Amino acid sequence: MNYNQKLKEKFQFHPQIRRIAQHRHLPKSIYCQIKEQRIMREARRRKELNRRKHSKPGSMPFVPERKKHIVAVVK
């Protein structure tokens, strides 16, 4: 590991080494959870768009994604 680290430091300005060094590695379980959450979010979005498309105009107001998760407004 020390040898690999020294090689990265020695060749840090080489374009291919820089590209590899900038990767941020995640544990596989976290990566898979993020992927699953993305799929679920896209499915909810697609379902909402289909409901809006097949319902009466104006019956389903558009609520931005940021506003959906607000529980209460503090004054």
A tleap script that builds the chain and sets N, CA, C and O, in Angstrom:
source leaprc.protein.ff14SB
mol = sequence {
  NMET ASN TYR ASN GLN LYS LEU LYS GLU LYS
  PHE GLN PHE HIE PRO GLN ILE ARG ARG ILE
  ALA GLN HIE ARG HIE LEU PRO LYS SER ILE
  TYR CYS GLN ILE LYS GLU GLN ARG ILE MET
  ARG GLU ALA ARG ARG ARG LYS GLU LEU ASN
  ARG ARG LYS HIE SER LYS PRO GLY SER MET
  PRO PHE VAL PRO GLU ARG LYS LYS HIE ILE
  VAL ALA VAL VAL CLYS
}
set mol.1.N position { 0.830 -1.196 0.000 }
set mol.1.CA position { 0.000 0.000 0.000 }
set mol.1.C position { 0.869 1.253 0.000 }
set mol.1.O position { 0.571 2.231 -0.685 }
set mol.2.N position { 1.958 1.208 0.785 }
set mol.2.CA position { 2.862 2.361 0.811 }
set mol.2.C position { 3.503 2.584 -0.555 }
set mol.2.O position { 3.655 3.720 -1.006 }
set mol.3.N position { 3.874 1.495 -1.201 }
set mol.3.CA position { 4.493 1.591 -2.521 }
set mol.3.C position { 3.518 2.218 -3.515 }
set mol.3.O position { 3.891 3.104 -4.284 }
set mol.4.N position { 2.279 1.758 -3.495 }
set mol.4.CA position { 1.263 2.326 -4.394 }
set mol.4.C position { 1.041 3.801 -4.106 }
set mol.4.O position { 0.871 4.600 -5.028 }
set mol.5.N position { 1.042 4.164 -2.828 }
set mol.5.CA position { 0.851 5.561 -2.452 }
set mol.5.C position { 1.999 6.427 -2.980 }
set mol.5.O position { 1.770 7.526 -3.486 }
set mol.6.N position { 3.248 5.921 -2.858 }
set mol.6.CA position { 4.411 6.662 -3.348 }
set mol.6.C position { 4.368 6.822 -4.871 }
set mol.6.O position { 4.734 7.867 -5.408 }
set mol.7.N position { 3.913 5.769 -5.552 }
set mol.7.CA position { 3.791 5.873 -7.008 }
set mol.7.C position { 2.769 6.935 -7.388 }
set mol.7.O position { 2.990 7.704 -8.323 }
set mol.8.N position { 1.651 6.982 -6.668 }
set mol.8.CA position { 0.633 8.004 -6.947 }
set mol.8.C position { 1.190 9.394 -6.718 }
set mol.8.O position { 0.914 10.311 -7.492 }
set mol.9.N position { 1.979 9.560 -5.654 }
set mol.9.CA position { 2.576 10.877 -5.380 }
set mol.9.C position { 3.603 11.243 -6.449 }
set mol.9.O position { 3.676 12.398 -6.868 }
set mol.10.N position { 4.393 10.270 -6.891 }
set mol.10.CA position { 5.437 10.544 -7.873 }
set mol.10.C position { 4.849 10.956 -9.219 }
set mol.10.O position { 5.348 11.879 -9.862 }
set mol.11.N position { 3.803 10.278 -9.639 }
set mol.11.CA position { 3.205 10.536 -10.955 }
set mol.11.C position { 1.870 11.258 -10.854 }
set mol.11.O position { 0.999 11.057 -11.700 }
set mol.12.N position { 1.694 12.085 -9.846 }
set mol.12.CA position { 0.382 12.691 -9.618 }
set mol.12.C position { -0.045 13.647 -10.730 }
set mol.12.O position { -1.238 13.916 -10.873 }
set mol.13.N position { 0.895 14.164 -11.517 }
set mol.13.CA position { 0.523 15.110 -12.560 }
set mol.13.C position { 0.306 14.452 -13.913 }
set mol.13.O position { -0.022 15.129 -14.887 }
set mol.14.N position { 0.484 13.156 -13.981 }
set mol.14.CA position { 0.202 12.423 -15.221 }
set mol.14.C position { -1.320 12.338 -15.368 }
set mol.14.O position { -2.008 12.013 -14.400 }
set mol.15.N position { -1.858 12.625 -16.558 }
set mol.15.CA position { -3.332 12.694 -16.704 }
set mol.15.C position { -4.071 11.424 -16.292 }
set mol.15.O position { -5.120 11.502 -15.653 }
set mol.16.N position { -3.544 10.267 -16.646 }
set mol.16.CA position { -4.261 9.033 -16.309 }
set mol.16.C position { -4.214 8.757 -14.814 }
set mol.16.O position { -5.200 8.293 -14.241 }
set mol.17.N position { -3.088 9.033 -14.180 }
set mol.17.CA position { -2.981 8.833 -12.733 }
set mol.17.C position { -3.897 9.819 -12.010 }
set mol.17.O position { -4.542 9.463 -11.023 }
set mol.18.N position { -3.951 11.041 -12.495 }
set mol.18.CA position { -4.827 12.042 -11.876 }
set mol.18.C position { -6.281 11.606 -11.958 }
set mol.18.O position { -7.034 11.763 -10.997 }
set mol.19.N position { -6.680 11.058 -13.103 }
set mol.19.CA position { -8.067 10.604 -13.281 }
set mol.19.C position { -8.389 9.480 -12.303 }
set mol.19.O position { -9.463 9.471 -11.702 }
set mol.20.N position { -7.474 8.543 -12.142 }
set mol.20.CA position { -7.701 7.431 -11.220 }
set mol.20.C position { -7.721 7.924 -9.776 }
set mol.20.O position { -8.543 7.477 -8.976 }
set mol.21.N position { -6.818 8.844 -9.443 }
set mol.21.CA position { -6.715 9.318 -8.065 }
set mol.21.C position { -7.940 10.128 -7.642 }
set mol.21.O position { -8.261 10.190 -6.455 }
set mol.22.N position { -8.624 10.748 -8.605 }
set mol.22.CA position { -9.779 11.579 -8.254 }
set mol.22.C position { -11.051 10.777 -8.057 }
set mol.22.O position { -12.064 11.334 -7.634 }
set mol.23.N position { -11.028 9.484 -8.351 }
set mol.23.CA position { -12.208 8.659 -8.133 }
set mol.23.C position { -12.495 8.567 -6.645 }
set mol.23.O position { -11.576 8.443 -5.836 }
set mol.24.N position { -13.737 8.626 -6.294 }
set mol.24.CA position { -14.141 8.476 -4.911 }
set mol.24.C position { -14.817 7.120 -4.781 }
set mol.24.O position { -15.933 6.935 -5.266 }
set mol.25.N position { -14.158 6.179 -4.138 }
set mol.25.CA position { -14.684 4.831 -4.044 }
set mol.25.C position { -15.644 4.724 -2.866 }
set mol.25.O position { -15.345 5.171 -1.759 }
set mol.26.N position { -16.794 4.127 -3.121 }
set mol.26.CA position { -17.802 3.895 -2.093 }
set mol.26.C position { -17.889 2.403 -1.816 }
set mol.26.O position { -17.620 1.591 -2.701 }
set mol.27.N position { -18.257 2.038 -0.611 }
set mol.27.CA position { -18.543 0.624 -0.358 }
set mol.27.C position { -19.697 0.157 -1.243 }
set mol.27.O position { -20.599 0.929 -1.566 }
set mol.28.N position { -19.653 -1.099 -1.625 }
set mol.28.CA position { -20.634 -1.635 -2.569 }
set mol.28.C position { -22.059 -1.512 -2.035 }
set mol.28.O position { -22.983 -1.229 -2.797 }
set mol.29.N position { -22.242 -1.725 -0.726 }
set mol.29.CA position { -23.596 -1.660 -0.161 }
set mol.29.C position { -24.169 -0.253 -0.282 }
set mol.29.O position { -25.343 -0.084 -0.613 }
set mol.30.N position { -23.347 0.753 -0.016 }
set mol.30.CA position { -23.812 2.142 -0.123 }
set mol.30.C position { -24.102 2.481 -1.572 }
set mol.30.O position { -25.110 3.122 -1.870 }
set mol.31.N position { -23.221 2.055 -2.485 }
set mol.31.CA position { -23.419 2.311 -3.906 }
set mol.31.C position { -24.738 1.707 -4.385 }
set mol.31.O position { -25.488 2.349 -5.120 }
set mol.32.N position { -25.017 0.477 -3.969 }
set mol.32.CA position { -26.251 -0.198 -4.380 }
set mol.32.C position { -27.480 0.476 -3.787 }
set mol.32.O position { -28.514 0.569 -4.450 }
set mol.33.N position { -27.381 0.950 -2.544 }
set mol.33.CA position { -28.507 1.655 -1.925 }
set mol.33.C position { -28.803 2.955 -2.653 }
set mol.33.O position { -29.967 3.297 -2.864 }
set mol.34.N position { -27.755 3.687 -3.042 }
set mol.34.CA position { -27.946 4.932 -3.790 }
set mol.34.C position { -28.615 4.644 -5.122 }
set mol.34.O position { -29.517 5.368 -5.545 }
set mol.35.N position { -28.167 3.579 -5.782 }
set mol.35.CA position { -28.739 3.196 -7.075 }
set mol.35.C position { -30.216 2.840 -6.928 }
set mol.35.O position { -31.042 3.243 -7.746 }
set mol.36.N position { -30.546 2.077 -5.874 }
set mol.36.CA position { -31.931 1.685 -5.628 }
set mol.36.C position { -32.806 2.901 -5.325 }
set mol.36.O position { -33.932 2.989 -5.813 }
set mol.37.N position { -32.301 3.831 -4.528 }
set mol.37.CA position { -33.056 5.055 -4.214 }
set mol.37.C position { -33.318 5.860 -5.478 }
set mol.37.O position { -34.401 6.419 -5.649 }
set mol.38.N position { -32.321 5.920 -6.371 }
set mol.38.CA position { -32.491 6.662 -7.620 }
set mol.38.C position { -33.589 6.028 -8.470 }
set mol.38.O position { -34.410 6.734 -9.056 }
set mol.39.N position { -33.603 4.693 -8.538 }
set mol.39.CA position { -34.625 3.988 -9.313 }
set mol.39.C position { -36.009 4.248 -8.725 }
set mol.39.O position { -36.970 4.478 -9.460 }
set mol.40.N position { -36.107 4.211 -7.381 }
set mol.40.CA position { -37.400 4.443 -6.731 }
set mol.40.C position { -37.884 5.877 -6.962 }
set mol.40.O position { -39.070 6.107 -7.199 }
set mol.41.N position { -36.965 6.832 -6.891 }
set mol.41.CA position { -37.332 8.240 -7.100 }
set mol.41.C position { -37.830 8.468 -8.524 }
set mol.41.O position { -38.812 9.178 -8.740 }
set mol.42.N position { -37.141 7.854 -9.500 }
set mol.42.CA position { -37.561 7.982 -10.898 }
set mol.42.C position { -38.929 7.334 -11.123 }
set mol.42.O position { -39.744 7.856 -11.883 }
set mol.43.N position { -39.181 6.206 -10.469 }
set mol.43.CA position { -40.472 5.532 -10.619 }
set mol.43.C position { -41.600 6.397 -10.051 }
set mol.43.O position { -42.660 6.528 -10.664 }
set mol.44.N position { -41.362 6.989 -8.868 }
set mol.44.CA position { -42.385 7.882 -8.292 }
set mol.44.C position { -42.654 9.070 -9.203 }
set mol.44.O position { -43.802 9.473 -9.390 }
set mol.45.N position { -41.591 9.625 -9.767 }
set mol.45.CA position { -41.732 10.783 -10.663 }
set mol.45.C position { -42.520 10.398 -11.920 }
set mol.45.O position { -43.412 11.126 -12.356 }
set mol.46.N position { -42.173 9.237 -12.492 }
set mol.46.CA position { -42.849 8.771 -13.705 }
set mol.46.C position { -44.323 8.508 -13.441 }
set mol.46.O position { -45.178 8.842 -14.262 }
set mol.47.N position { -44.621 7.901 -12.280 }
set mol.47.CA position { -46.010 7.601 -11.929 }
set mol.47.C position { -46.808 8.891 -11.750 }
set mol.47.O position { -47.956 8.984 -12.183 }
set mol.48.N position { -46.195 9.880 -11.111 }
set mol.48.CA position { -46.886 11.156 -10.907 }
set mol.48.C position { -47.145 11.853 -12.241 }
set mol.48.O position { -48.211 12.435 -12.442 }
set mol.49.N position { -46.177 11.795 -13.147 }
set mol.49.CA position { -46.374 12.400 -14.466 }
set mol.49.C position { -47.502 11.695 -15.228 }
set mol.49.O position { -48.303 12.346 -15.898 }
set mol.50.N position { -47.561 10.358 -15.122 }
set mol.50.CA position { -48.630 9.621 -15.801 }
set mol.50.C position { -49.994 9.954 -15.194 }
set mol.50.O position { -50.973 10.113 -15.923 }
set mol.51.N position { -50.063 10.059 -13.865 }
set mol.51.CA position { -51.328 10.433 -13.232 }
set mol.51.C position { -51.768 11.815 -13.674 }
set mol.51.O position { -52.943 12.041 -13.966 }
set mol.52.N position { -50.804 12.751 -13.723 }
set mol.52.CA position { -51.128 14.114 -14.144 }
set mol.52.C position { -51.579 14.137 -15.604 }
set mol.52.O position { -52.471 14.898 -15.978 }
set mol.53.N position { -50.948 13.290 -16.423 }
set mol.53.CA position { -51.264 13.252 -17.841 }
set mol.53.C position { -52.679 12.728 -18.089 }
set mol.53.O position { -53.354 13.182 -19.013 }
set mol.54.N position { -53.136 11.762 -17.259 }
set mol.54.CA position { -54.419 11.101 -17.504 }
set mol.54.C position { -55.519 11.580 -16.566 }
set mol.54.O position { -56.551 10.919 -16.452 }
set mol.55.N position { -55.330 12.701 -15.898 }
set mol.55.CA position { -56.386 13.238 -15.043 }
set mol.55.C position { -56.860 14.572 -15.622 }
set mol.55.O position { -56.288 15.111 -16.569 }
set mol.56.N position { -57.912 15.068 -15.018 }
set mol.56.CA position { -58.487 16.321 -15.486 }
set mol.56.C position { -57.475 17.460 -15.310 }
set mol.56.O position { -56.809 17.527 -14.277 }
set mol.57.N position { -57.348 18.347 -16.288 }
set mol.57.CA position { -56.383 19.447 -16.165 }
set mol.57.C position { -56.655 20.301 -14.926 }
set mol.57.O position { -57.785 20.735 -14.704 }
set mol.58.N position { -55.631 20.536 -14.134 }
set mol.58.CA position { -55.759 21.363 -12.937 }
set mol.58.C position { -56.134 20.596 -11.685 }
set mol.58.O position { -56.085 21.161 -10.592 }
set mol.59.N position { -56.509 19.318 -11.803 }
set mol.59.CA position { -56.921 18.566 -10.617 }
set mol.59.C position { -55.722 18.121 -9.788 }
set mol.59.O position { -55.848 17.925 -8.579 }
set mol.60.N position { -54.569 17.959 -10.417 }
set mol.60.CA position { -53.349 17.579 -9.696 }
set mol.60.C position { -52.330 18.702 -9.840 }
set mol.60.O position { -51.666 18.801 -10.872 }
set mol.61.N position { -52.194 19.550 -8.821 }
set mol.61.CA position { -51.242 20.658 -8.938 }
set mol.61.C position { -49.800 20.154 -8.931 }
set mol.61.O position { -49.489 19.132 -8.319 }
set mol.62.N position { -48.937 20.878 -9.613 }
set mol.62.CA position { -47.532 20.510 -9.648 }
set mol.62.C position { -46.852 21.036 -8.390 }
set mol.62.O position { -46.886 22.235 -8.113 }
set mol.63.N position { -46.231 20.128 -7.626 }
set mol.63.CA position { -45.498 20.501 -6.421 }
set mol.63.C position { -44.033 20.163 -6.658 }
set mol.63.O position { -43.713 19.006 -6.927 }
set mol.64.N position { -43.125 21.149 -6.566 }
set mol.64.CA position { -41.707 20.851 -6.779 }
set mol.64.C position { -41.189 19.840 -5.767 }
set mol.64.O position { -41.704 19.732 -4.655 }
set mol.65.N position { -40.165 19.107 -6.171 }
set mol.65.CA position { -39.596 18.055 -5.313 }
set mol.65.C position { -39.065 18.634 -4.010 }
set mol.65.O position { -39.161 17.988 -2.967 }
set mol.66.N position { -38.515 19.824 -4.050 }
set mol.66.CA position { -37.980 20.451 -2.838 }
set mol.66.C position { -39.084 20.783 -1.835 }
set mol.66.O position { -38.877 20.693 -0.625 }
set mol.67.N position { -40.241 21.161 -2.336 }
set mol.67.CA position { -41.343 21.551 -1.460 }
set mol.67.C position { -42.042 20.346 -0.828 }
set mol.67.O position { -42.687 20.482 0.212 }
set mol.68.N position { -41.920 19.165 -1.448 }
set mol.68.CA position { -42.620 17.979 -0.945 }
set mol.68.C position { -42.129 17.558 0.432 }
set mol.68.O position { -42.909 17.045 1.234 }
set mol.69.N position { -40.853 17.767 0.716 }
set mol.69.CA position { -40.272 17.246 1.936 }
set mol.69.C position { -40.298 18.237 3.083 }
set mol.69.O position { -39.769 17.942 4.154 }
set mol.70.N position { -40.901 19.411 2.890 }
set mol.70.CA position { -41.005 20.397 3.959 }
set mol.70.C position { -42.183 20.029 4.851 }
set mol.70.O position { -43.314 19.926 4.376 }
set mol.71.N position { -41.925 19.832 6.135 }
set mol.71.CA position { -42.977 19.433 7.068 }
set mol.71.C position { -43.725 20.645 7.571 }
set mol.71.O position { -44.956 20.655 7.561 }
set mol.72.N position { -43.010 21.675 8.012 }
set mol.72.CA position { -43.643 22.882 8.524 }
set mol.72.C position { -42.736 24.060 8.285 }
set mol.72.O position { -41.520 23.909 8.166 }
set mol.73.N position { -43.330 25.238 8.215 }
set mol.73.CA position { -42.565 26.459 8.019 }
set mol.73.C position { -42.497 27.167 9.375 }
set mol.73.O position { -43.532 27.424 9.990 }
set mol.74.N position { -41.291 27.482 9.842 }
set mol.74.CA position { -41.096 28.163 11.119 }
set mol.74.C position { -41.028 29.649 10.863 }
set mol.74.O position { -40.278 30.117 10.007 }
set mol.75.N position { -41.838 30.397 11.632 }
set mol.75.CA position { -41.845 31.860 11.455 }
set mol.75.C position { -41.125 32.554 12.562 }
set mol.75.O position { -41.038 33.782 12.567 }
savepdb mol mol.pdb
quit
